């Protein structure tokens, strides 16, 4: 099976002699569950790292209704590619010793286990650094380990709430009930943060020979992410106004109806508005004083102008608006229906949803790598493995005998 996986490449990087990516030669141990940690490790694997996933029994990412083989769910296929899977039960003393031996060979360890559990297992940073001082130890959990919330279970919904995102979504939508974004937003933002934090620590490790402990609290990460634009008037002390970025909080900040569908037509500048009104056959609206100042006052006029826009955008088709917006540099984007994404020309052009053949699962769509390196291209070299698929292989690399394996 391994030879079949090595031979099958899921993206454009089909040349087996292609460079291994910018992280070739880096070893990552993925000792995380669900999405946040595994997604971070998958990205490092796409960039060329040798990622070994230590799978304890019953990882929830392998549980789901949609599968051809038990455990090979869509989410698992997405976040566990470019990894080798080693099945080890960390509660078993002998298998935990093997896991510790494997971690001693790593450059980076990613885990989202709670700190108390890690200490009980002898897998906290201090314990592991004693035998592997080069280790970059990336630990992520919902709340800071030194806070009074450290032991709270954290899921994406609770992180969205604790980071202010639920409040922002409710205020922007002007709805009575709290709103949770329909995306595991906190997990994925934290995953990207794990990636850049681990890479920064890896640069330090290469320069000094020393690793370090990197802590990534999900709530802190997402709160800082949200406040970049939304802190607004609370930047100043005393405050000069409320939180909330006016443009994003505008009730009319949405896709517009066209003659034959929907399009995201978002004029930002006064000139954008004037050009848009003229193209829609309403040059009289271009005389409106609200679109003839130095800038658009989103706080005062944003909602009224949004309503005005919706009276003119149905005059042209989606394709016509695409031409108008391109001509006048008006921000524009088509509304992608996810069920139709695989047939979208832009998606096809970027090979973002190619069909490939999994050795056990058959034909499936692989989410493409959304970046390009001119010298060390990233690639999908391995399909997501079956649970424990590479245990025999990896333990052999550690020098374990056939009987031990």
C-alpha positions as CSV (number, residue, x, y, z in Angstrom):
1,X,0.0,0.0,0.0
2,X,2.8,2.4,0.9
3,X,4.3,2.1,-2.6
4,X,0.9,2.9,-4.2
5,X,0.6,6.0,-2.0
6,X,4.1,7.2,-2.8
7,X,3.4,6.8,-6.5
8,X,0.1,8.7,-6.4
9,X,0.3,12.5,-6.1
10,X,-2.9,14.5,-5.6
11,X,-1.9,17.9,-7.1
12,X,0.0,19.4,-9.9
13,X,3.3,18.4,-8.4
14,X,3.3,15.0,-10.1
15,X,7.1,14.8,-10.7
16,X,8.5,12.3,-8.2
17,X,11.9,14.1,-8.6
18,X,10.4,17.5,-7.7
19,X,12.0,19.3,-4.7
20,X,10.6,18.2,-1.4
21,X,9.3,21.6,-0.4
22,X,10.9,24.3,1.8
23,X,10.6,22.2,4.9
24,X,12.3,19.0,3.5
25,X,14.3,17.4,6.2
26,X,12.2,18.8,9.1
27,X,10.4,16.2,11.2
28,X,7.0,17.0,12.8
29,X,5.1,14.9,15.3
30,X,1.4,15.5,15.1
31,X,0.0,14.5,18.6
32,X,-3.2,16.4,18.2
33,X,-6.8,15.6,17.5
34,X,-9.8,17.0,15.6
35,X,-8.9,19.9,13.3
36,X,-6.7,22.7,14.8
37,X,-3.5,20.8,15.4
38,X,-3.9,18.3,12.5
39,X,-4.6,21.1,10.1
40,X,-1.4,22.9,11.2
41,X,0.6,19.7,10.8
42,X,-1.0,19.1,7.4
43,X,0.2,22.5,6.2
44,X,3.7,21.8,7.4
45,X,3.5,18.5,5.5
46,X,2.4,20.3,2.3
47,X,5.5,22.4,2.7
48,X,7.7,19.3,2.7
49,X,8.0,18.2,6.4
50,X,8.0,14.6,7.3
51,X,4.9,14.5,9.5
52,X,4.2,11.5,11.7
53,X,0.8,11.4,13.3
54,X,0.6,9.5,16.6
55,X,-2.9,8.2,16.6
56,X,-4.4,7.2,19.9
57,X,-7.7,5.2,19.7
58,X,-10.9,7.0,18.7
59,X,-9.8,10.3,17.2
60,X,-13.1,12.1,16.5
61,X,-11.9,13.4,13.1
62,X,-12.3,9.8,11.9
63,X,-15.9,9.6,13.1
64,X,-18.6,10.4,10.6
65,X,-21.5,9.1,8.5
66,X,-19.8,9.8,5.2
67,X,-17.1,7.3,4.4
68,X,-16.2,4.3,2.2
69,X,-13.9,2.8,4.7
70,X,-14.4,3.2,8.5
71,X,-12.4,6.1,9.7
72,X,-11.7,7.7,6.3
73,X,-14.1,10.6,6.6
74,X,-14.1,13.7,4.4
75,X,-12.6,15.8,7.3
76,X,-9.9,13.1,7.9
77,X,-9.0,13.1,4.2
78,X,-8.7,16.9,4.3
79,X,-6.5,17.4,7.4
80,X,-4.3,14.2,7.5
81,X,-2.7,14.1,4.0
82,X,1.1,14.2,3.8
83,X,1.4,12.3,7.0
84,X,2.4,8.9,8.2
85,X,0.1,7.3,10.8
86,X,1.5,5.4,13.8
87,X,-1.0,3.8,16.1
88,X,0.1,4.1,19.8
89,X,-2.1,4.1,22.9
90,X,-0.5,6.7,25.2
91,X,-2.2,5.2,28.2
92,X,-0.2,2.0,27.6
93,X,3.2,2.2,29.3
94,X,5.2,0.4,26.6
95,X,3.5,2.2,23.7
96,X,4.0,5.5,25.5
97,X,7.7,4.7,25.7
98,X,7.7,4.2,22.0
99,X,6.0,7.5,21.5
100,X,8.6,9.2,23.6
101,X,11.3,7.6,21.6
102,X,9.7,8.9,18.4
103,X,9.3,12.4,19.8
104,X,13.0,12.4,20.6
105,X,13.7,12.4,16.8
106,X,11.4,15.4,16.1
107,X,12.1,19.1,15.3
108,X,8.5,20.1,16.1
109,X,5.8,18.6,18.2
110,X,2.2,19.8,17.9
111,X,-0.3,18.9,20.6
112,X,-3.7,20.1,21.9
113,X,-3.9,17.8,24.9
114,X,-4.7,19.5,28.2
115,X,-1.6,20.4,30.2
116,X,-2.6,18.1,33.2
117,X,-2.9,15.1,30.9
118,X,0.5,15.9,29.3
119,X,2.1,16.1,32.7
120,X,0.6,12.8,33.8
121,X,2.0,11.2,30.6
122,X,5.5,12.8,31.0
123,X,4.9,14.7,27.8
124,X,4.9,18.2,29.0
125,X,7.6,20.5,27.6
126,X,10.0,20.3,30.5
127,X,10.0,16.5,30.4
128,X,10.5,16.3,26.7
129,X,13.1,19.0,26.4
130,X,15.3,17.1,28.9
131,X,15.9,14.5,26.3
132,X,15.4,16.6,23.1
133,X,16.6,20.2,23.8
134,X,16.1,21.0,20.1
135,X,12.4,20.3,20.3
136,X,10.0,23.1,19.2
137,X,7.0,22.3,21.4
138,X,3.8,23.9,20.1
139,X,1.0,23.5,22.5
140,X,-2.5,24.8,21.8
141,X,-5.6,24.7,23.9
142,X,-8.8,26.8,24.3
143,X,-7.7,29.1,27.2
144,X,-4.3,30.1,28.6
145,X,-2.9,27.3,30.8
146,X,-2.2,29.9,33.6
147,X,-5.8,31.2,33.6
148,X,-8.7,30.2,35.7
149,X,-10.4,28.9,32.5
150,X,-7.5,26.6,31.7
151,X,-9.5,23.4,32.4
152,X,-12.6,24.4,30.5
153,X,-13.4,22.2,27.4
154,X,-13.0,24.4,24.3
155,X,-14.7,23.9,21.0
156,X,-14.9,26.3,18.1
157,X,-18.3,27.7,19.1
158,X,-17.1,28.4,22.7
159,X,-14.0,30.1,21.3
160,X,-16.0,32.2,18.9
161,X,-18.1,33.3,21.9
162,X,-15.2,34.0,24.3
163,X,-13.3,36.0,21.6
164,X,-16.1,38.4,20.8
165,X,-16.9,37.0,17.4
166,X,-20.4,36.0,18.3
167,X,-21.0,39.5,19.6
168,X,-19.7,41.0,16.3
169,X,-21.7,38.7,14.1
170,X,-24.9,39.4,16.1
171,X,-24.4,43.2,16.0
172,X,-23.5,43.2,12.3
173,X,-26.5,41.1,11.4
174,X,-28.9,43.0,13.6
175,X,-30.5,39.8,14.7
176,X,-32.1,38.9,18.0
177,X,-30.4,35.6,18.4
178,X,-26.6,35.1,18.8
179,X,-24.9,34.0,15.6
180,X,-22.1,31.5,15.2
181,X,-20.2,31.7,11.9
182,X,-20.8,28.6,9.8
183,X,-17.1,27.7,9.8
184,X,-14.7,26.3,12.4
185,X,-13.1,29.7,12.3
186,X,-11.3,29.6,15.7
187,X,-9.7,26.2,14.9
188,X,-8.4,27.3,11.6
189,X,-7.1,30.7,12.7
190,X,-5.4,29.0,15.6
191,X,-3.9,26.4,13.1
192,X,-2.4,29.1,11.0
193,X,-1.0,30.7,14.1
194,X,0.6,27.4,15.1
195,X,2.2,27.2,11.7
196,X,3.9,30.6,11.8
197,X,4.8,30.3,15.4
198,X,6.4,26.9,14.9
199,X,8.3,28.1,11.9
200,X,9.6,31.2,13.8
201,X,10.8,28.9,16.6
202,X,12.4,26.6,14.0
203,X,14.4,29.5,12.6
204,X,15.7,30.1,16.2
205,X,16.4,26.4,16.6
206,X,18.5,26.3,13.4
207,X,20.4,29.3,14.6
208,X,21.1,28.3,18.2
209,X,20.5,24.5,18.4
210,X,17.8,25.1,21.0
211,X,14.1,24.5,20.9
212,X,11.5,26.2,23.0
213,X,7.9,26.0,24.4
214,X,5.4,27.9,22.2
215,X,1.9,28.3,23.7
216,X,-1.0,29.1,21.4
217,X,-4.3,29.8,23.3
218,X,-7.2,29.7,20.9
219,X,-9.2,32.4,22.6
220,X,-6.3,34.8,22.8
221,X,-5.4,34.2,19.2
222,X,-8.9,34.8,17.9
223,X,-9.5,37.8,20.1
224,X,-6.3,39.5,18.8
225,X,-7.3,38.6,15.3
226,X,-10.8,40.2,15.7
227,X,-9.5,43.3,17.4
228,X,-7.2,44.3,14.5
229,X,-10.0,46.4,12.9
230,X,-12.8,46.0,15.5
231,X,-11.1,47.7,18.5
232,X,-11.8,51.0,16.8
233,X,-12.8,53.8,19.3
234,X,-11.7,51.6,22.2
235,X,-8.1,52.0,21.0
236,X,-8.0,55.3,22.8
237,X,-8.1,55.9,26.5
238,X,-10.5,57.3,27.4
239,X,-12.6,55.7,24.6
240,X,-13.5,57.8,21.6
241,X,-16.2,55.5,20.4
242,X,-17.5,51.9,20.5
243,X,-15.9,48.8,19.1
244,X,-16.7,47.5,15.6
245,X,-15.2,48.4,12.2
246,X,-17.9,50.6,10.6
247,X,-17.7,49.1,7.1
248,X,-17.9,45.5,8.4
249,X,-20.6,46.3,10.8
250,X,-22.7,48.0,8.1
251,X,-26.0,46.2,7.8
252,X,-25.9,46.6,4.0
253,X,-22.4,45.0,3.7
254,X,-23.6,42.1,1.6
255,X,-23.9,40.7,-1.9
256,X,-26.1,42.6,-4.3
257,X,-28.9,41.3,-6.6
258,X,-28.2,41.6,-10.3
259,X,-30.5,41.1,-13.2
260,X,-29.7,37.4,-13.3
261,X,-28.2,36.5,-9.9
262,X,-26.0,37.8,-7.1
263,X,-22.6,39.6,-7.1
264,X,-20.4,41.2,-4.4
265,X,-20.2,44.7,-5.7
266,X,-18.6,46.9,-3.0
267,X,-17.7,50.5,-4.0
268,X,-15.4,51.9,-1.4
269,X,-14.4,55.4,-2.7
270,X,-16.6,58.3,-3.8
271,X,-15.4,57.8,-7.4
272,X,-16.4,54.1,-7.2
273,X,-19.9,55.1,-6.3
274,X,-20.1,57.7,-9.1
275,X,-18.8,55.3,-11.7
276,X,-21.2,52.6,-10.6
277,X,-24.2,54.9,-10.7
278,X,-23.3,56.1,-14.2
279,X,-22.8,52.6,-15.4
280,X,-26.3,51.7,-14.1
281,X,-27.8,54.5,-16.1
282,X,-28.4,56.7,-13.1
283,X,-25.9,59.6,-13.5
284,X,-28.3,61.7,-11.4
285,X,-27.3,59.7,-8.3
286,X,-23.6,60.5,-8.9
287,X,-24.5,64.1,-7.9
288,X,-25.4,62.9,-4.4
289,X,-23.3,64.9,-1.9
290,X,-22.7,61.7,0.1
291,X,-20.5,60.4,-2.7
292,X,-18.8,63.6,-3.5
293,X,-16.7,64.2,-0.4
294,X,-13.1,63.1,0.3
295,X,-14.3,59.7,1.6
296,X,-17.4,57.7,2.3
297,X,-18.6,58.1,5.9
298,X,-19.7,54.5,6.5
299,X,-20.8,55.2,10.1
300,X,-23.2,58.0,8.9
301,X,-24.2,57.0,5.4
302,X,-23.2,53.3,4.9
303,X,-26.6,51.8,5.4
304,X,-28.5,54.4,3.3
305,X,-26.0,54.1,0.4
306,X,-26.3,50.3,0.6
307,X,-30.0,50.5,0.2
308,X,-29.5,52.9,-2.8
309,X,-27.1,50.4,-4.4
310,X,-29.7,47.7,-4.3
311,X,-32.0,49.8,-6.4
312,X,-29.5,50.0,-9.2
313,X,-27.5,46.7,-9.3
314,X,-30.5,44.8,-10.7
315,X,-30.2,46.9,-13.9
316,X,-27.2,44.9,-15.2
317,X,-26.4,41.2,-15.3
318,X,-23.7,39.7,-13.2
319,X,-21.4,39.4,-16.2
320,X,-22.0,43.1,-17.1
321,X,-21.1,44.1,-13.5
322,X,-17.9,42.2,-13.8
323,X,-16.9,44.2,-16.8
324,X,-18.0,47.5,-15.3
325,X,-16.1,46.8,-12.0
326,X,-13.0,45.7,-13.8
327,X,-13.0,48.9,-16.0
328,X,-13.4,51.2,-13.0
329,X,-11.5,49.3,-10.4
330,X,-14.6,48.8,-8.3
331,X,-14.2,45.8,-5.8
332,X,-16.1,42.9,-7.2
333,X,-16.4,39.2,-6.7
334,X,-18.8,36.5,-8.0
335,X,-20.8,34.6,-5.4
336,X,-19.5,31.1,-5.4
337,X,-22.0,28.3,-4.6
338,X,-19.9,25.7,-2.9
339,X,-21.9,22.8,-4.4
340,X,-20.8,24.2,-7.8
341,X,-17.2,25.0,-6.8
342,X,-15.6,22.1,-8.7
343,X,-17.1,23.4,-12.0
344,X,-16.0,27.0,-11.4
345,X,-13.4,28.1,-14.0
346,X,-11.4,29.9,-11.4
347,X,-11.3,26.9,-9.1
348,X,-10.4,24.6,-12.0
349,X,-7.6,27.0,-13.2
350,X,-6.0,26.8,-9.7
351,X,-6.4,23.1,-9.5
352,X,-8.1,23.6,-6.1
353,X,-10.4,20.6,-6.3
354,X,-8.7,18.0,-8.6
355,X,-10.0,14.5,-8.6
356,X,-7.4,11.8,-7.7
357,X,-7.3,8.2,-6.7
358,X,-6.9,7.1,-3.2
359,X,-5.4,3.6,-2.8
360,X,-8.3,2.5,-0.5
361,X,-11.0,5.1,-1.0
362,X,-11.0,5.4,-4.8
363,X,-11.7,8.7,-6.6
364,X,-12.0,11.7,-4.4
365,X,-11.4,15.5,-4.6
366,X,-8.3,16.9,-3.0
367,X,-8.2,20.5,-1.7
368,X,-5.4,22.1,-3.6
369,X,-2.4,24.0,-2.1
370,X,-3.3,27.7,-2.3
371,X,0.3,29.1,-2.7
372,X,3.3,28.6,-4.9
373,X,7.0,28.5,-4.4
374,X,9.3,29.1,-7.4
375,X,12.2,27.0,-6.1
376,X,10.7,24.6,-3.6
377,X,7.2,23.8,-4.6
378,X,4.8,22.5,-2.0
379,X,3.0,19.2,-3.0
380,X,0.6,16.5,-1.9
381,X,2.9,13.5,-1.7
382,X,0.8,11.2,0.4
383,X,-2.9,10.6,0.7
384,X,-4.4,10.6,4.2
385,X,-3.4,7.2,5.7
386,X,-5.5,4.5,7.3
387,X,-5.2,4.4,11.1
388,X,-1.8,3.1,12.1
389,X,-0.9,2.4,8.4
390,X,2.8,3.3,8.9
391,X,3.4,1.9,12.4
392,X,5.6,-0.9,11.1
393,X,7.6,1.4,8.8
394,X,8.2,4.1,11.4
395,X,9.2,1.7,14.2
396,X,11.6,0.1,11.8
397,X,13.2,3.4,11.3
398,X,13.6,3.7,15.1
399,X,15.5,0.4,15.0
400,X,12.8,-1.8,16.5
401,X,13.1,-5.5,15.7
402,X,10.5,-7.3,13.7
403,X,9.2,-8.8,16.9
404,X,8.9,-5.4,18.6
405,X,7.1,-4.0,15.6
